[in-house]
């Protein structure tokens, strides 16, 4: 999954497009029925109780945050994200995204993926001082 995510982000022309692509790809994991089943297994109570689950979750979260931070460093270097602290902001963006992802996974959200991405992206870009 992380390899696919890196490829999606690498194809983006700008840091803003990279964030949009990252979010879209991740939302599609819970929107696509086949992929959704894999996510359901990962977040299941049974799997959460297995030895090593907490460590695996830490690895996934760290990889997500590193991916977001790389996008933010690029945006800061290009003068696009003017109010950006990449590592700290990546953690906050990941947390906000996870909340939206879980809403979508639990079917609390009725918006389509594109609308949800744009709402979250708008929030994130305002926080980053996007120029």
N, C-alpha and C positions, 0 to 999 in steps of 0.2 A: 504494500500500500504506500509506504513512504517513497519508494522509487517512482511510482506513478505520480505522486504528488510533486516530487522534484521535477519531473518532466513537464508537467502542466505549468508549474511556476516558471521554469526556464524558457518556455515558449512565449511568455508574456513580454510585450514590448516595453512596458513601463512598470514602475513599482506599484502604481494604483491598479493596473491590470493584473499584476502578479497577486495582489491581495484578493482581488475579485475572483481570479481563477482558483486560488487556494480555497476560498470560502465555497465557491460553487462546487468544486470537486468534493469537498467534505460533506456538503449538504446532500449531494447525490448519493453518498453512501447510505443514507437513511431513506432516500426517496426511491431508489431502485429496489424492487422486491427481493431480488437475489442477494444483493449486497446487504440489504437491511437485515436479512436473516443472520448473516455473519456478525453484524454489529450487535444484534439481540443476544447472540451466544456470548459475545465478549462481555457484555454488561449483565449477564444473567447472574442470579444469586448463587447458583451452583459453581460457576467459574470463579466468582469473587471469593469463595471460600477455599479455593485450591491453593496449595503452597506455591508461592512465587507470583501470584496474581498481582499483588501490590507492586512488586518490583517491575513487572511487565507494564503495568499502567504508568508507572513513573517514567519508563523508557519511552512510551508512546507520547506522553505529555511533553517530555523534554525534547523529543524530535519535532513535535509540532511547534513548540516555542522557538526552537533553533531555526526552523524554517521561516517562521514569521519574523524573527529578529533579523535574518539575512535580508529579507525584503525591506525591512525598516532601515537597516544600515545603508542599503542601496538608495532608498528614497531620501535619506538624510544627506548622503554624499552628493546627490543630484539636486539638492535644494528644494525638494518637493515636500518633504515632511519637516517643517521648520521647528516644530515644538515636540521633538521626538527624543526619547531615551530608549533606544532599541530593545535592550534586554528587559527592562521593567515594563515597557509598553507591550512587548510580545506576550508577557505573562498575563497582562490585563486583557488583551485582545483574545487570547486563547480562552480565558475564563468567560468572557462575554459570548464568544462564539459557542462554547460548550453549552451554555445555558440555552441559547437559541437552537442548537442541535438537539438537545434533549427534549425541548418543546416539540420540535418537528418529529423526533423519534416517537414520542408519546402521543403524537397526533393532536397536540394542543394548538398547533399553528395551522391555519387554513390558507395562508398565503402561498403562492407558488414560489419555487426556488429562486427565480430571478428577482422577484419583489423582495423576498426576505434577504437576499444577498445585498441588494441595493440599500435597504433600510439599515442593515448592520454596517455596511461599508460607509454609508454617510456618517453614521455615529463615530466610527473609527477615524475617518478622515478629519472630521472636525477636531477630534482629540489630538490628532497628530499635527495640526496646524497646516494641513495640506494647502500648498500654494496653487 
